[in-house]
Amino acid sequence: MKALLEWLDHRTGCKKLLHEALYENVPGGSRWRYVWGSTLSFTLVVQFVTGCFLWMAYNPSSQTAWESVYYIQEEMWGGWLLRGLHHYTAQAMNILLVLHLMQVMIDGAYRAPREINFWFGLGLLGLVMALSLTGYLLPWDQKGYWATKVATSIAAITPLVGPELQKLIVGGTEYGHHTLSRFFALHAGVLPAAVVALLVGHIYLFRRHGLTAKEPKRKPDEPFWPEQVLKDGVACLAVLAAVLFLVVKHGAELTAPADPADNYAAARPEWYFLFLFQLLKYFPGESEIIGAMLLPSLVVVLICLMPFFGRWRLGHRFNLGMLGVLLFGIGLLTWQAVRADQSNPEYLRAVHQAEKDAQRVKELARGPAGIPSSGAVTLLRDDPLTQGPKLFARNCASCHRYGGHDGLGGVATNAPSAPDLMHFASREWLAGLLAPEKIATSHYFGGTKHVDGKMAKFVRKDVQAFTPEQRAMLVKGLAALSAEAQLKAQREIDQREAALIKEGRALLAGTELRCTECHQFRKPDEDATAPELTGYGSRAWLISFINNPKHARFYSKRNDRMPAFGDEKILDAHAIGLLADWLRGDWYAPAPTR
Amino acid sequence: MSAAPSPHPPDRRSFFKHAAALVVGALATVVPTLAGLLTLFDPLRRKAGSAAFIQVAALTSVPEDGTPRRFAVVADRADAWNKFPQVPIGAVYLRRIGRLVQALSVTCPHAGCPVAYAAGADTFLCPCHDSRFRLDGTLADPKSPSARAMDALEVELRNETEIWVKYQNFEAGKAKKIPLA
């Protein structure tokens, strides 16, 4: 073994290298304040290691990026841990960079002869920010997609070359496969290579000029190993512990797959870019360029010049003051951004909706149909539970309600002027419609012109005067009518009470309940003046109704204000189908876990 | 070349420091590596889909004279996160003598290339390393690179006319036919 080591050393000089690495002189002995550079190197190693492993499972294209990240996060062994480490270590780096910068500034390590090394450090800071920005897009989820879109839109306001620059970054005019390929190549290839190059220079210059000791020295000089290594190691372990805590407690977020057609209202950059985001709010119109480029560039130039200011008598204090003001400003802007969001109910609702969508798409992806090759985004686009409420809020909620709200949980300001459609066609809903005390309320016909129509009169007068036997018949009739809808929620009771439903069907068709005086049921009736009861509330019936309520099968010319959503091409067949499925409570639900 | 002596002579306290520094350093680097290795080894727990009988062809579509004919095997396929319903997942050669049907995997047992049927020569020929097989799948050449005959698959004749094949893959390069797990 010893001979082998000797041979290796003779050929490579590794002992000397190791010795130089470990026995660097630490003037004034090891101190905790020197650990930041090492923690940064450590986090960088963590990012390289976790990044390489993530690379082996990641797939950059707009149909597979989200899907592969979902697979890493939810399906692969330890994938949540791996991605969590990468995600939160990236955030830790941004904090450590600031701490390192502060220590270098306060200890005066940026001044001559270390100017160039200071600039190398600033370059590394910029590269890490670029890595954060490019990495944020890679999962191709709503959050990363929309936040990055803002960043690349800002690139477009660059003077002279803006639009061309944007096209180059995005890899075309629209976000797509090439945006991901480019961002991934930058994130995993170009930027890490640049980091390594700058870091080699950074450490070389650090060794060349030696450590800038904090005066006064408290102890005699020590070598780097083992005292300072131990302190550095403990600091690294503390960083790792903090990261692990966040991974276990919160995990790396994966919102719903990016959907360019969706109004995603919760788009925000990661918290360490919030100050730039907030800054933009203060520059109206075309003056945006001041906040987006001029001001940040000016600050960067000022920081780069700090080593020169530091030569003046009061220069060091001036620099420290400037850094303090800058950090305070960044802190203030971040705080303002967070506070504005926390007191914005629209934003909070959007975040809640985003969380719901994220949960739902994972539920669908785990379902028996899995993820189609067109990508997980189609899972949500074709999901009645996701699209139904959105379609309802946009198209129906100006008149209708759903359980008192607009479908998405929002409360409309105007009073409802059409029936509440939650549990439409269910036994309870129909029982309410046929209840003399309910039919004229805003829950049913109250807000419509049908409040004075034949049906309302029939219910309020005739049904009111029903004998107990007639009431019993009505219950059977309603059970039969509700069974026409074939609702998922009533499948069991419909099966169980098949005999009663058969009886009720006969009653509906007969004269006792007087339904067929106006409605058509099971057999053609040209004199029918009210909506057809055959298949009432079924998918086909509801789609036809939404397509055109003015059709002779339904309200004909007695239709109140409801538009013919299909025939007037307000909604397409796909949307109407989703709306009908949602109103009928028909969507994929995972089997309850025991 | 020898290392310069460390400024402090080793003692018990310094030994503890050395050990602690090593342990702490190791701990910090081992966590991300372990997380990565776990996901790297994730494929090891994925099993090949259990071989099931798949309907491949109708009896009448296979020539009665023993001439082999190639048929695609269509089934549901899962590829990591994607599920593809009813797509071609492979192919088999079917041969028939009377009502006796034989199924051979098109995958060469040598190194996995697709074996071609050379109609003129009445043999199967692998285009990669020239393994040759007789029509019944047995090795046609004692110097064949393939260590075993073409992989015969189990066949069932259902409802008189439907040919169902138990489609599966086997480890390549071995004299023994071992199903891939």
Interface residues (C-beta under 8 A of the other chain):
Chain A: D9 H10 G13 K15 K16 H19 Y23 F42 V45 V46 V49 T50 C52 F53 L54 M56 A57 T64 E67 S68 Y70 Y71 I72 E75 M76 W77 G78 G79 L81 L82 L85 T89 E222 P223 W225 P226 E227 V229 L230 G233 V234 C236 L237 L240 L244 A365 A369 G370 I371 P372 S373 A376
Chain B: M1 S2 A3 A4 S6 P7 S14 K17 H18 A20 A21 V24 G25 L27 A28 T29 V31 P32 T33 L34 A35 G36 L37 L38 T39 L40 F41 D42 R45 A78 A80 W81 N82 K83 F84
